[in-house]
């Protein structure tokens, strides 16, 4: 695909990511690993590259070291071209000395970089979503409708609406009303969209009667600056910019009906990750078009000896022991699972390195479990973060039936009934969780 030099892409790194804790305990949301070998940031960057958009800024703020390292090691373009993927970290300037207060504020604080690129349009994306989109289709909608702003929207069911901004469109596709994350039926009612209206646009309604904001926006650059500098200064696009701009500006919607999942919570992350293990996954990393790019690693193929796997995805460089059974599991790079283990509905993120033999002997002598899962261990409905050490004869099954719980010793957290073992945590031999 030819490169579109008129569009600059901004990927927002998000805030503290508290709903994804403990996966965000030591990393930014876009740096959270996904699908065994990727990171969330790879999704929007890959979508941009596949759409011919190769001028990309990533705006970060919290715990961004690993994100910076990943981007620097992964995305390198021809030195004679004008393509780039660069990180813009929050910083103090003469104009601003505060952390980003919201999505609009983050863009405003980086206005100078946008102006210097001389772009006609600015594409604003989120860094914590799993989807595949050709942004050129969005750009076509924007230009043909002569819009000031175009918002990507997807039909959703009523029980999904609480977490999203909702919009209403007229027959021409212009947004006539917008509300951010409605909580009551009275707030949602005006945004009910008849199935016939959705069907007429080539999208099966299938019980989805509301149009949700996907957090994907295309602005004319001059309009973006006008909206960002309009008093009182807005801090967030969904909460302030769009509700007060509807009717004053030509805001258009671009309907999308592919797979799209916001991985903003532990539950959504766990469910979306395990869905990748199904025979016909809703998001297909094996699709020949629209490849998802990531850092190349020089890892050996995975090794399994006498193990039983069903509905599993196993990344590079893993070792799975004799007699071990994996049922509906996603296993990340460099994962080591001992003998006679049983893992069910579990996401293992893997490890950054292999333990040398000498280090293994010292750890065994000191009573420290090896990376990652020891022998005879049973794990159900869990997420094991990178470099964790789960000993032998351990049972991680949420025996107490907690929905939400934080271990006093900081060895694990439970969110929505899912046991999360944080990065680098140690679970001693014989422990029952």
Secondary structure by P-SEA (a helix, b strand, c coil): ccccccbbbbbbbccccccccccccccccccccccccccaaaaaaaaaaaacccbbbbbbccccaaaaaaaaacccccccccccccccccccccccccccccaaaaaaaaaaaaaaacccbbbbbbccccccccaaaaaaaaaaacccbbbbbbbbcccccccbbbbbbcccccccccccccccccccccccccaaaaaaaccccccccccccccbbbcaaaaaaaaaaccccccccccccccccccccbbbbbbbcccccccccaaaaaaaaaaaacccccccccccccccccccccccccccccccccbbbbccbbbbbccbbbcbbbbccbbbbbcbbbbccbbbbcccccccaaaaaaaaaacccccccccbbbbcbbbbccbbbbbccccccccccccbbbbccccccccccbbbbcccccccccccc
